[in-house]
Amino acid sequence: MPDCILVDLNMPEMNGFEFLEYCNQYVAGPMSFVHIYMVTSSLYESDREKALSFSFLKGFREKPLSKEIVTEMLELMLMGKERQQ
């Protein structure tokens, strides 16, 4: 399993919300330790609220990502890995 997944709202084949719905089926099993972030250019508050309704989602970030945001996500992921051990 990957350590981190960045999901965009607008993806080919399956949009970001469809992906989150799919992941929701597996979050208690192998997906429970994967850090999933919604990364999007959407400015709609309704998109943010809908995304954050998925309890396993670690965050909702607007594009473009800055070095500071990526560093923050990495630090949270590493802290989570330390707790697993």
HTML snippet that shows the backbone in 3Dmol.js (N, CA, C, O; Angstrom):
<script src="https://3Dmol.org/build/3Dmol-min.js"></script>
<div id="view" style="width:600px;height:400px;position:relative"></div>
<script>
const pdb = `
ATOM      1  N   MET A   1       0.848  -1.181   0.000  1.00  0.00           N
ATOM      2  CA  MET A   1       0.000   0.000   0.000  1.00  0.00           C
ATOM      3  C   MET A   1       0.894   1.245   0.000  1.00  0.00           C
ATOM      4  O   MET A   1       1.976   1.237   0.588  1.00  0.00           O
ATOM      5  N   PRO A   2       0.445   2.295  -0.651  1.00  0.00           N
ATOM      6  CA  PRO A   2       1.209   3.542  -0.614  1.00  0.00           C
ATOM      7  C   PRO A   2       1.095   4.197   0.766  1.00  0.00           C
ATOM      8  O   PRO A   2       0.161   3.914   1.516  1.00  0.00           O
ATOM      9  N   ASP A   3       2.028   5.051   1.086  1.00  0.00           N
ATOM     10  CA  ASP A   3       1.967   5.802   2.342  1.00  0.00           C
ATOM     11  C   ASP A   3       1.027   6.989   2.226  1.00  0.00           C
ATOM     12  O   ASP A   3       0.388   7.385   3.201  1.00  0.00           O
ATOM     13  N   CYS A   4       0.947   7.559   1.016  1.00  0.00           N
ATOM     14  CA  CYS A   4       0.174   8.784   0.828  1.00  0.00           C
ATOM     15  C   CYS A   4      -0.452   8.778  -0.568  1.00  0.00           C
ATOM     16  O   CYS A   4       0.165   8.335  -1.537  1.00  0.00           O
ATOM     17  N   ILE A   5      -1.686   9.275  -0.651  1.00  0.00           N
ATOM     18  CA  ILE A   5      -2.373   9.421  -1.930  1.00  0.00           C
ATOM     19  C   ILE A   5      -2.899  10.845  -2.015  1.00  0.00           C
ATOM     20  O   ILE A   5      -3.588  11.316  -1.111  1.00  0.00           O
ATOM     21  N   LEU A   6      -2.570  11.529  -3.109  1.00  0.00           N
ATOM     22  CA  LEU A   6      -3.110  12.856  -3.389  1.00  0.00           C
ATOM     23  C   LEU A   6      -4.200  12.685  -4.434  1.00  0.00           C
ATOM     24  O   LEU A   6      -3.946  12.195  -5.534  1.00  0.00           O
ATOM     25  N   VAL A   7      -5.407  13.090  -4.088  1.00  0.00           N
ATOM     26  CA  VAL A   7      -6.577  12.898  -4.944  1.00  0.00           C
ATOM     27  C   VAL A   7      -7.054  14.250  -5.446  1.00  0.00           C
ATOM     28  O   VAL A   7      -7.250  15.177  -4.660  1.00  0.00           O
ATOM     29  N   ASP A   8      -7.239  14.361  -6.751  1.00  0.00           N
ATOM     30  CA  ASP A   8      -7.802  15.579  -7.326  1.00  0.00           C
ATOM     31  C   ASP A   8      -9.293  15.349  -7.558  1.00  0.00           C
ATOM     32  O   ASP A   8      -9.720  14.216  -7.779  1.00  0.00           O
ATOM     33  N   LEU A   9     -10.072  16.403  -7.508  1.00  0.00           N
ATOM     34  CA  LEU A   9     -11.505  16.261  -7.805  1.00  0.00           C
ATOM     35  C   LEU A   9     -11.722  15.856  -9.249  1.00  0.00           C
ATOM     36  O   LEU A   9     -12.594  15.041  -9.549  1.00  0.00           O
ATOM     37  N   ASN A  10     -10.929  16.426 -10.145  1.00  0.00           N
ATOM     38  CA  ASN A  10     -11.106  16.172 -11.581  1.00  0.00           C
ATOM     39  C   ASN A  10     -10.034  15.207 -12.068  1.00  0.00           C
ATOM     40  O   ASN A  10      -8.915  15.604 -12.395  1.00  0.00           O
ATOM     41  N   MET A  11     -10.402  13.941 -12.108  1.00  0.00           N
ATOM     42  CA  MET A  11      -9.488  12.903 -12.592  1.00  0.00           C
ATOM     43  C   MET A  11     -10.201  12.127 -13.692  1.00  0.00           C
ATOM     44  O   MET A  11     -11.430  12.060 -13.709  1.00  0.00           O
ATOM     45  N   PRO A  12      -9.437  11.540 -14.612  1.00  0.00           N
ATOM     46  CA  PRO A  12     -10.066  10.721 -15.656  1.00  0.00           C
ATOM     47  C   PRO A  12     -10.596   9.415 -15.059  1.00  0.00           C
ATOM     48  O   PRO A  12     -10.082   8.936 -14.048  1.00  0.00           O
ATOM     49  N   GLU A  13     -11.588   8.865 -15.667  1.00  0.00           N
ATOM     50  CA  GLU A  13     -12.193   7.586 -15.272  1.00  0.00           C
ATOM     51  C   GLU A  13     -13.044   7.690 -14.015  1.00  0.00           C
ATOM     52  O   GLU A  13     -14.180   7.216 -14.004  1.00  0.00           O
ATOM     53  N   MET A  14     -12.521   8.298 -12.959  1.00  0.00           N
ATOM     54  CA  MET A  14     -13.206   8.345 -11.666  1.00  0.00           C
ATOM     55  C   MET A  14     -12.864   9.698 -11.028  1.00  0.00           C
ATOM     56  O   MET A  14     -11.687  10.035 -10.897  1.00  0.00           O
ATOM     57  N   ASN A  15     -13.881  10.478 -10.630  1.00  0.00           N
ATOM     58  CA  ASN A  15     -13.555  11.758 -10.003  1.00  0.00           C
ATOM     59  C   ASN A  15     -13.127  11.536  -8.549  1.00  0.00           C
ATOM     60  O   ASN A  15     -13.234  10.425  -8.029  1.00  0.00           O
ATOM     61  N   GLY A  16     -12.653  12.576  -7.910  1.00  0.00           N
ATOM     62  CA  GLY A  16     -12.128  12.457  -6.555  1.00  0.00           C
ATOM     63  C   GLY A  16     -13.136  11.940  -5.554  1.00  0.00           C
ATOM     64  O   GLY A  16     -12.781  11.156  -4.673  1.00  0.00           O
ATOM     65  N   PHE A  17     -14.386  12.358  -5.668  1.00  0.00           N
ATOM     66  CA  PHE A  17     -15.407  11.891  -4.733  1.00  0.00           C
ATOM     67  C   PHE A  17     -15.729  10.415  -4.954  1.00  0.00           C
ATOM     68  O   PHE A  17     -15.967   9.679  -3.996  1.00  0.00           O
ATOM     69  N   GLU A  18     -15.736   9.986  -6.200  1.00  0.00           N
ATOM     70  CA  GLU A  18     -15.944   8.561  -6.477  1.00  0.00           C
ATOM     71  C   GLU A  18     -14.803   7.734  -5.895  1.00  0.00           C
ATOM     72  O   GLU A  18     -15.020   6.644  -5.367  1.00  0.00           O
ATOM     73  N   PHE A  19     -13.587   8.262  -5.997  1.00  0.00           N
ATOM     74  CA  PHE A  19     -12.434   7.571  -5.427  1.00  0.00           C
ATOM     75  C   PHE A  19     -12.560   7.466  -3.907  1.00  0.00           C
ATOM     76  O   PHE A  19     -12.287   6.414  -3.329  1.00  0.00           O
ATOM     77  N   LEU A  20     -12.975   8.556  -3.266  1.00  0.00           N
ATOM     78  CA  LEU A  20     -13.137   8.530  -1.810  1.00  0.00           C
ATOM     79  C   LEU A  20     -14.227   7.545  -1.394  1.00  0.00           C
ATOM     80  O   LEU A  20     -14.084   6.847  -0.390  1.00  0.00           O
ATOM     81  N   GLU A  21     -15.316   7.487  -2.161  1.00  0.00           N
ATOM     82  CA  GLU A  21     -16.371   6.506  -1.873  1.00  0.00           C
ATOM     83  C   GLU A  21     -15.816   5.089  -1.974  1.00  0.00           C
ATOM     84  O   GLU A  21     -16.116   4.240  -1.134  1.00  0.00           O
ATOM     85  N   TYR A  22     -15.016   4.835  -2.992  1.00  0.00           N
ATOM     86  CA  TYR A  22     -14.400   3.523  -3.168  1.00  0.00           C
ATOM     87  C   TYR A  22     -13.486   3.200  -1.984  1.00  0.00           C
ATOM     88  O   TYR A  22     -13.548   2.106  -1.424  1.00  0.00           O
ATOM     89  N   CYS A  23     -12.642   4.157  -1.611  1.00  0.00           N
ATOM     90  CA  CYS A  23     -11.727   3.958  -0.479  1.00  0.00           C
ATOM     91  C   CYS A  23     -12.481   3.743   0.823  1.00  0.00           C
ATOM     92  O   CYS A  23     -12.013   3.017   1.701  1.00  0.00           O
ATOM     93  N   ASN A  24     -13.630   4.360   0.952  1.00  0.00           N
ATOM     94  CA  ASN A  24     -14.428   4.245   2.177  1.00  0.00           C
ATOM     95  C   ASN A  24     -14.756   2.788   2.491  1.00  0.00           C
ATOM     96  O   ASN A  24     -14.927   2.429   3.656  1.00  0.00           O
ATOM     97  N   GLN A  25     -14.843   1.959   1.476  1.00  0.00           N
ATOM     98  CA  GLN A  25     -15.134   0.541   1.672  1.00  0.00           C
ATOM     99  C   GLN A  25     -13.958  -0.193   2.294  1.00  0.00           C
ATOM    100  O   GLN A  25     -14.147  -1.238   2.917  1.00  0.00           O
ATOM    101  N   TYR A  26     -12.735   0.336   2.138  1.00  0.00           N
ATOM    102  CA  TYR A  26     -11.526  -0.371   2.552  1.00  0.00           C
ATOM    103  C   TYR A  26     -10.746   0.328   3.658  1.00  0.00           C
ATOM    104  O   TYR A  26      -9.684  -0.151   4.054  1.00  0.00           O
ATOM    105  N   VAL A  27     -11.247   1.439   4.159  1.00  0.00           N
ATOM    106  CA  VAL A  27     -10.491   2.242   5.112  1.00  0.00           C
ATOM    107  C   VAL A  27     -10.239   1.500   6.430  1.00  0.00           C
ATOM    108  O   VAL A  27      -9.262   1.800   7.115  1.00  0.00           O
ATOM    109  N   ALA A  28     -11.065   0.571   6.788  1.00  0.00           N
ATOM    110  CA  ALA A  28     -10.872  -0.168   8.036  1.00  0.00           C
ATOM    111  C   ALA A  28      -9.810  -1.248   7.890  1.00  0.00           C
ATOM    112  O   ALA A  28      -9.278  -1.730   8.890  1.00  0.00           O
ATOM    113  N   GLY A  29      -9.503  -1.627   6.680  1.00  0.00           N
ATOM    114  CA  GLY A  29      -8.527  -2.685   6.436  1.00  0.00           C
ATOM    115  C   GLY A  29      -7.199  -2.122   5.994  1.00  0.00           C
ATOM    116  O   GLY A  29      -6.575  -1.342   6.714  1.00  0.00           O
ATOM    117  N   PRO A  30      -6.765  -2.513   4.819  1.00  0.00           N
ATOM    118  CA  PRO A  30      -5.431  -2.116   4.363  1.00  0.00           C
ATOM    119  C   PRO A  30      -5.271  -0.620   4.130  1.00  0.00           C
ATOM    120  O   PRO A  30      -4.148  -0.117   4.138  1.00  0.00           O
ATOM    121  N   MET A  31      -6.364   0.099   3.923  1.00  0.00           N
ATOM    122  CA  MET A  31      -6.272   1.536   3.668  1.00  0.00           C
ATOM    123  C   MET A  31      -6.165   2.353   4.953  1.00  0.00           C
ATOM    124  O   MET A  31      -5.967   3.566   4.885  1.00  0.00           O
ATOM    125  N   SER A  32      -6.288   1.729   6.108  1.00  0.00           N
ATOM    126  CA  SER A  32      -6.361   2.482   7.358  1.00  0.00           C
ATOM    127  C   SER A  32      -5.088   3.265   7.673  1.00  0.00           C
ATOM    128  O   SER A  32      -5.139   4.232   8.433  1.00  0.00           O
ATOM    129  N   PHE A  33      -3.964   2.873   7.112  1.00  0.00           N
ATOM    130  CA  PHE A  33      -2.718   3.570   7.406  1.00  0.00           C
ATOM    131  C   PHE A  33      -2.252   4.473   6.269  1.00  0.00           C
ATOM    132  O   PHE A  33      -1.158   5.034   6.332  1.00  0.00           O
ATOM    133  N   VAL A  34      -3.067   4.615   5.239  1.00  0.00           N
ATOM    134  CA  VAL A  34      -2.716   5.461   4.095  1.00  0.00           C
ATOM    135  C   VAL A  34      -3.226   6.879   4.354  1.00  0.00           C
ATOM    136  O   VAL A  34      -4.388   7.073   4.709  1.00  0.00           O
ATOM    137  N   HIS A  35      -2.359   7.855   4.175  1.00  0.00           N
ATOM    138  CA  HIS A  35      -2.743   9.258   4.317  1.00  0.00           C
ATOM    139  C   HIS A  35      -3.300   9.727   2.984  1.00  0.00           C
ATOM    140  O   HIS A  35      -2.591   9.749   1.978  1.00  0.00           O
ATOM    141  N   ILE A  36      -4.573  10.101   2.980  1.00  0.00           N
ATOM    142  CA  ILE A  36      -5.225  10.537   1.746  1.00  0.00           C
ATOM    143  C   ILE A  36      -5.577  12.019   1.887  1.00  0.00           C
ATOM    144  O   ILE A  36      -6.215  12.434   2.855  1.00  0.00           O
ATOM    145  N   TYR A  37      -5.148  12.798   0.902  1.00  0.00           N
ATOM    146  CA  TYR A  37      -5.417  14.230   0.855  1.00  0.00           C
ATOM    147  C   TYR A  37      -6.150  14.564  -0.432  1.00  0.00           C
ATOM    148  O   TYR A  37      -5.819  14.045  -1.498  1.00  0.00           O
ATOM    149  N   MET A  38      -7.146  15.433  -0.329  1.00  0.00           N
ATOM    150  CA  MET A  38      -7.804  15.983  -1.503  1.00  0.00           C
ATOM    151  C   MET A  38      -7.006  17.224  -1.905  1.00  0.00           C
ATOM    152  O   MET A  38      -6.823  18.138  -1.101  1.00  0.00           O
ATOM    153  N   VAL A  39      -6.540  17.251  -3.138  1.00  0.00           N
ATOM    154  CA  VAL A  39      -5.766  18.368  -3.666  1.00  0.00           C
ATOM    155  C   VAL A  39      -6.503  18.867  -4.902  1.00  0.00           C
ATOM    156  O   VAL A  39      -6.687  18.118  -5.862  1.00  0.00           O
ATOM    157  N   THR A  40      -6.920  20.118  -4.883  1.00  0.00           N
ATOM    158  CA  THR A  40      -7.775  20.590  -5.967  1.00  0.00           C
ATOM    159  C   THR A  40      -7.647  22.093  -6.183  1.00  0.00           C
ATOM    160  O   THR A  40      -7.149  22.821  -5.323  1.00  0.00           O
ATOM    161  N   SER A  41      -8.094  22.529  -7.315  1.00  0.00           N
ATOM    162  CA  SER A  41      -8.157  23.962  -7.601  1.00  0.00           C
ATOM    163  C   SER A  41      -9.562  24.504  -7.330  1.00  0.00           C
ATOM    164  O   SER A  41      -9.821  25.689  -7.536  1.00  0.00           O
ATOM    165  N   SER A  42     -10.459  23.644  -6.873  1.00  0.00           N
ATOM    166  CA  SER A  42     -11.837  24.059  -6.594  1.00  0.00           C
ATOM    167  C   SER A  42     -11.875  25.025  -5.410  1.00  0.00           C
ATOM    168  O   SER A  42     -11.230  24.801  -4.385  1.00  0.00           O
ATOM    169  N   LEU A  43     -12.635  26.093  -5.572  1.00  0.00           N
ATOM    170  CA  LEU A  43     -12.803  27.067  -4.497  1.00  0.00           C
ATOM    171  C   LEU A  43     -14.169  26.943  -3.828  1.00  0.00           C
ATOM    172  O   LEU A  43     -14.516  27.756  -2.971  1.00  0.00           O
ATOM    173  N   TYR A  44     -14.939  25.940  -4.213  1.00  0.00           N
ATOM    174  CA  TYR A  44     -16.285  25.777  -3.670  1.00  0.00           C
ATOM    175  C   TYR A  44     -16.239  25.201  -2.253  1.00  0.00           C
ATOM    176  O   TYR A  44     -15.657  24.143  -2.015  1.00  0.00           O
ATOM    177  N   GLU A  45     -16.854  25.910  -1.336  1.00  0.00           N
ATOM    178  CA  GLU A  45     -16.915  25.438   0.047  1.00  0.00           C
ATOM    179  C   GLU A  45     -17.651  24.111   0.140  1.00  0.00           C
ATOM    180  O   GLU A  45     -17.333  23.285   0.995  1.00  0.00           O
ATOM    181  N   SER A  46     -18.635  23.899  -0.734  1.00  0.00           N
ATOM    182  CA  SER A  46     -19.381  22.635  -0.727  1.00  0.00           C
ATOM    183  C   SER A  46     -18.467  21.453  -1.058  1.00  0.00           C
ATOM    184  O   SER A  46     -18.659  20.360  -0.524  1.00  0.00           O
ATOM    185  N   ASP A  47     -17.476  21.658  -1.932  1.00  0.00           N
ATOM    186  CA  ASP A  47     -16.516  20.594  -2.232  1.00  0.00           C
ATOM    187  C   ASP A  47     -15.668  20.285  -1.007  1.00  0.00           C
ATOM    188  O   ASP A  47     -15.413  19.120  -0.701  1.00  0.00           O
ATOM    189  N   ARG A  48     -15.235  21.320  -0.312  1.00  0.00           N
ATOM    190  CA  ARG A  48     -14.435  21.136   0.902  1.00  0.00           C
ATOM    191  C   ARG A  48     -15.239  20.374   1.951  1.00  0.00           C
ATOM    192  O   ARG A  48     -14.744  19.416   2.545  1.00  0.00           O
ATOM    193  N   GLU A  49     -16.475  20.800   2.176  1.00  0.00           N
ATOM    194  CA  GLU A  49     -17.322  20.154   3.186  1.00  0.00           C
ATOM    195  C   GLU A  49     -17.587  18.692   2.838  1.00  0.00           C
ATOM    196  O   GLU A  49     -17.520  17.820   3.704  1.00  0.00           O
ATOM    197  N   LYS A  50     -17.884  18.432   1.580  1.00  0.00           N
ATOM    198  CA  LYS A  50     -18.155  17.056   1.154  1.00  0.00           C
ATOM    199  C   LYS A  50     -16.907  16.189   1.329  1.00  0.00           C
ATOM    200  O   LYS A  50     -16.994  15.066   1.826  1.00  0.00           O
ATOM    201  N   ALA A  51     -15.761  16.702   0.926  1.00  0.00           N
ATOM    202  CA  ALA A  51     -14.515  15.938   1.060  1.00  0.00           C
ATOM    203  C   ALA A  51     -14.214  15.644   2.524  1.00  0.00           C
ATOM    204  O   ALA A  51     -13.868  14.517   2.875  1.00  0.00           O
ATOM    205  N   LEU A  52     -14.344  16.644   3.367  1.00  0.00           N
ATOM    206  CA  LEU A  52     -14.012  16.468   4.775  1.00  0.00           C
ATOM    207  C   LEU A  52     -15.048  15.640   5.536  1.00  0.00           C
ATOM    208  O   LEU A  52     -14.842  15.310   6.704  1.00  0.00           O
ATOM    209  N   SER A  53     -16.148  15.309   4.885  1.00  0.00           N
ATOM    210  CA  SER A  53     -17.123  14.422   5.524  1.00  0.00           C
ATOM    211  C   SER A  53     -16.605  12.985   5.581  1.00  0.00           C
ATOM    212  O   SER A  53     -17.149  12.155   6.309  1.00  0.00           O
ATOM    213  N   PHE A  54     -15.558  12.695   4.813  1.00  0.00           N
ATOM    214  CA  PHE A  54     -14.907  11.384   4.872  1.00  0.00           C
ATOM    215  C   PHE A  54     -13.911  11.439   6.023  1.00  0.00           C
ATOM    216  O   PHE A  54     -12.889  12.119   5.930  1.00  0.00           O
ATOM    217  N   SER A  55     -14.203  10.736   7.095  1.00  0.00           N
ATOM    218  CA  SER A  55     -13.407  10.846   8.316  1.00  0.00           C
ATOM    219  C   SER A  55     -11.952  10.439   8.131  1.00  0.00           C
ATOM    220  O   SER A  55     -11.088  10.898   8.879  1.00  0.00           O
ATOM    221  N   PHE A  56     -11.664   9.593   7.159  1.00  0.00           N
ATOM    222  CA  PHE A  56     -10.296   9.133   6.942  1.00  0.00           C
ATOM    223  C   PHE A  56      -9.445  10.122   6.153  1.00  0.00           C
ATOM    224  O   PHE A  56      -8.223   9.985   6.114  1.00  0.00           O
ATOM    225  N   LEU A  57     -10.076  11.120   5.521  1.00  0.00           N
ATOM    226  CA  LEU A  57      -9.337  12.099   4.731  1.00  0.00           C
ATOM    227  C   LEU A  57      -8.498  12.961   5.666  1.00  0.00           C
ATOM    228  O   LEU A  57      -9.016  13.511   6.638  1.00  0.00           O
ATOM    229  N   LYS A  58      -7.218  13.078   5.379  1.00  0.00           N
ATOM    230  CA  LYS A  58      -6.299  13.816   6.248  1.00  0.00           C
ATOM    231  C   LYS A  58      -6.327  15.316   6.006  1.00  0.00           C
ATOM    232  O   LYS A  58      -5.901  16.085   6.869  1.00  0.00           O
ATOM    233  N   GLY A  59      -6.818  15.749   4.851  1.00  0.00           N
ATOM    234  CA  GLY A  59      -6.873  17.178   4.601  1.00  0.00           C
ATOM    235  C   GLY A  59      -7.372  17.513   3.210  1.00  0.00           C
ATOM    236  O   GLY A  59      -7.444  16.658   2.328  1.00  0.00           O
ATOM    237  N   PHE A  60      -7.713  18.772   3.038  1.00  0.00           N
ATOM    238  CA  PHE A  60      -8.202  19.326   1.779  1.00  0.00           C
ATOM    239  C   PHE A  60      -7.288  20.491   1.458  1.00  0.00           C
ATOM    240  O   PHE A  60      -7.287  21.484   2.185  1.00  0.00           O
ATOM    241  N   ARG A  61      -6.521  20.399   0.404  1.00  0.00           N
ATOM    242  CA  ARG A  61      -5.541  21.421   0.057  1.00  0.00           C
ATOM    243  C   ARG A  61      -5.821  21.986  -1.327  1.00  0.00           C
ATOM    244  O   ARG A  61      -6.189  21.264  -2.254  1.00  0.00           O
ATOM    245  N   GLU A  62      -5.638  23.293  -1.440  1.00  0.00           N
ATOM    246  CA  GLU A  62      -5.827  23.950  -2.725  1.00  0.00           C
ATOM    247  C   GLU A  62      -4.517  23.964  -3.505  1.00  0.00           C
ATOM    248  O   GLU A  62      -3.434  24.144  -2.947  1.00  0.00           O
ATOM    249  N   LYS A  63      -4.655  23.767  -4.823  1.00  0.00           N
ATOM    250  CA  LYS A  63      -3.494  23.854  -5.704  1.00  0.00           C
ATOM    251  C   LYS A  63      -3.246  25.315  -6.043  1.00  0.00           C
ATOM    252  O   LYS A  63      -4.191  26.104  -6.048  1.00  0.00           O
ATOM    253  N   PRO A  64      -2.053  25.687  -6.316  1.00  0.00           N
ATOM    254  CA  PRO A  64      -0.852  24.855  -6.320  1.00  0.00           C
ATOM    255  C   PRO A  64      -0.362  24.617  -4.898  1.00  0.00           C
ATOM    256  O   PRO A  64      -0.540  25.457  -4.016  1.00  0.00           O
ATOM    257  N   LEU A  65       0.256  23.465  -4.692  1.00  0.00           N
ATOM    258  CA  LEU A  65       0.817  23.143  -3.396  1.00  0.00           C
ATOM    259  C   LEU A  65       2.134  23.883  -3.208  1.00  0.00           C
ATOM    260  O   LEU A  65       2.942  23.995  -4.130  1.00  0.00           O
ATOM    261  N   SER A  66       2.328  24.379  -2.004  1.00  0.00           N
ATOM    262  CA  SER A  66       3.597  25.025  -1.680  1.00  0.00           C
ATOM    263  C   SER A  66       4.527  24.015  -1.018  1.00  0.00           C
ATOM    264  O   SER A  66       4.097  22.941  -0.597  1.00  0.00           O
ATOM    265  N   LYS A  67       5.769  24.363  -0.933  1.00  0.00           N
ATOM    266  CA  LYS A  67       6.746  23.515  -0.249  1.00  0.00           C
ATOM    267  C   LYS A  67       6.337  23.322   1.212  1.00  0.00           C
ATOM    268  O   LYS A  67       6.514  22.237   1.766  1.00  0.00           O
ATOM    269  N   GLU A  68       5.799  24.354   1.830  1.00  0.00           N
ATOM    270  CA  GLU A  68       5.387  24.286   3.230  1.00  0.00           C
ATOM    271  C   GLU A  68       4.240  23.281   3.423  1.00  0.00           C
ATOM    272  O   GLU A  68       4.237  22.522   4.392  1.00  0.00           O
ATOM    273  N   ILE A  69       3.290  23.278   2.519  1.00  0.00           N
ATOM    274  CA  ILE A  69       2.154  22.363   2.622  1.00  0.00           C
ATOM    275  C   ILE A  69       2.621  20.922   2.439  1.00  0.00           C
ATOM    276  O   ILE A  69       2.198  20.037   3.182  1.00  0.00           O
ATOM    277  N   VAL A  70       3.482  20.682   1.463  1.00  0.00           N
ATOM    278  CA  VAL A  70       3.994  19.327   1.231  1.00  0.00           C
ATOM    279  C   VAL A  70       4.802  18.864   2.441  1.00  0.00           C
ATOM    280  O   VAL A  70       4.695  17.708   2.852  1.00  0.00           O
ATOM    281  N   THR A  71       5.602  19.750   3.010  1.00  0.00           N
ATOM    282  CA  THR A  71       6.378  19.413   4.204  1.00  0.00           C
ATOM    283  C   THR A  71       5.451  19.066   5.369  1.00  0.00           C
ATOM    284  O   THR A  71       5.706  18.108   6.099  1.00  0.00           O
ATOM    285  N   GLU A  72       4.393  19.827   5.544  1.00  0.00           N
ATOM    286  CA  GLU A  72       3.416  19.561   6.607  1.00  0.00           C
ATOM    287  C   GLU A  72       2.767  18.185   6.416  1.00  0.00           C
ATOM    288  O   GLU A  72       2.628  17.429   7.378  1.00  0.00           O
ATOM    289  N   MET A  73       2.375  17.863   5.200  1.00  0.00           N
ATOM    290  CA  MET A  73       1.761  16.562   4.921  1.00  0.00           C
ATOM    291  C   MET A  73       2.748  15.435   5.206  1.00  0.00           C
ATOM    292  O   MET A  73       2.375  14.407   5.772  1.00  0.00           O
ATOM    293  N   LEU A  74       3.995  15.625   4.817  1.00  0.00           N
ATOM    294  CA  LEU A  74       5.024  14.617   5.063  1.00  0.00           C
ATOM    295  C   LEU A  74       5.246  14.413   6.555  1.00  0.00           C
ATOM    296  O   LEU A  74       5.367  13.276   7.012  1.00  0.00           O
ATOM    297  N   GLU A  75       5.302  15.492   7.316  1.00  0.00           N
ATOM    298  CA  GLU A  75       5.498  15.389   8.759  1.00  0.00           C
ATOM    299  C   GLU A  75       4.338  14.645   9.423  1.00  0.00           C
ATOM    300  O   GLU A  75       4.563  13.809  10.298  1.00  0.00           O
ATOM    301  N   LEU A  76       3.114  14.938   9.020  1.00  0.00           N
ATOM    302  CA  LEU A  76       1.951  14.232   9.573  1.00  0.00           C
ATOM    303  C   LEU A  76       1.996  12.746   9.239  1.00  0.00           C
ATOM    304  O   LEU A  76       1.651  11.902  10.065  1.00  0.00           O
ATOM    305  N   MET A  77       2.423  12.440   8.027  1.00  0.00           N
ATOM    306  CA  MET A  77       2.516  11.045   7.611  1.00  0.00           C
ATOM    307  C   MET A  77       3.576  10.316   8.442  1.00  0.00           C
ATOM    308  O   MET A  77       3.351   9.191   8.887  1.00  0.00           O
ATOM    309  N   LEU A  78       4.713  10.948   8.648  1.00  0.00           N
ATOM    310  CA  LEU A  78       5.785  10.331   9.427  1.00  0.00           C
ATOM    311  C   LEU A  78       5.387  10.151  10.888  1.00  0.00           C
ATOM    312  O   LEU A  78       5.742   9.148  11.508  1.00  0.00           O
ATOM    313  N   MET A  79       4.653  11.114  11.444  1.00  0.00           N
ATOM    314  CA  MET A  79       4.164  10.974  12.822  1.00  0.00           C
ATOM    315  C   MET A  79       3.212   9.793  12.925  1.00  0.00           C
ATOM    316  O   MET A  79       3.236   9.056  13.911  1.00  0.00           O
ATOM    317  N   GLY A  80       2.386   9.613  11.925  1.00  0.00           N
ATOM    318  CA  GLY A  80       1.453   8.483  11.908  1.00  0.00           C
ATOM    319  C   GLY A  80       2.176   7.157  11.838  1.00  0.00           C
ATOM    320  O   GLY A  80       1.764   6.190  12.479  1.00  0.00           O
ATOM    321  N   LYS A  81       3.247   7.098  11.071  1.00  0.00           N
ATOM    322  CA  LYS A  81       4.034   5.858  10.966  1.00  0.00           C
ATOM    323  C   LYS A  81       4.703   5.522  12.292  1.00  0.00           C
ATOM    324  O   LYS A  81       4.806   4.351  12.659  1.00  0.00           O
ATOM    325  N   GLU A  82       5.166   6.561  13.022  1.00  0.00           N
ATOM    326  CA  GLU A  82       5.790   6.318  14.317  1.00  0.00           C
ATOM    327  C   GLU A  82       4.786   5.733  15.305  1.00  0.00           C
ATOM    328  O   GLU A  82       5.136   4.869  16.109  1.00  0.00           O
ATOM    329  N   ARG A  83       3.547   6.197  15.250  1.00  0.00           N
ATOM    330  CA  ARG A  83       2.504   5.667  16.149  1.00  0.00           C
ATOM    331  C   ARG A  83       2.164   4.213  15.844  1.00  0.00           C
ATOM    332  O   ARG A  83       1.759   3.471  16.739  1.00  0.00           O
ATOM    333  N   GLN A  84       2.326   3.801  14.589  1.00  0.00           N
ATOM    334  CA  GLN A  84       2.011   2.437  14.186  1.00  0.00           C
ATOM    335  C   GLN A  84       3.016   1.451  14.769  1.00  0.00           C
ATOM    336  O   GLN A  84       2.688   0.285  14.986  1.00  0.00           O
ATOM    337  N   GLN A  85       4.224   1.909  15.020  1.00  0.00           N
ATOM    338  CA  GLN A  85       5.296   1.000  15.452  1.00  0.00           C
ATOM    339  C   GLN A  85       5.243   0.702  16.920  1.00  0.00           C
ATOM    340  O   GLN A  85       6.078  -0.046  17.429  1.00  0.00           O
TER     341      GLN A  85
END
`;
const viewer = $3Dmol.createViewer("view");
viewer.addModel(pdb, "pdb");
viewer.setStyle({}, {cartoon: {color: "spectrum"}});
viewer.zoomTo();
viewer.render();
</script>
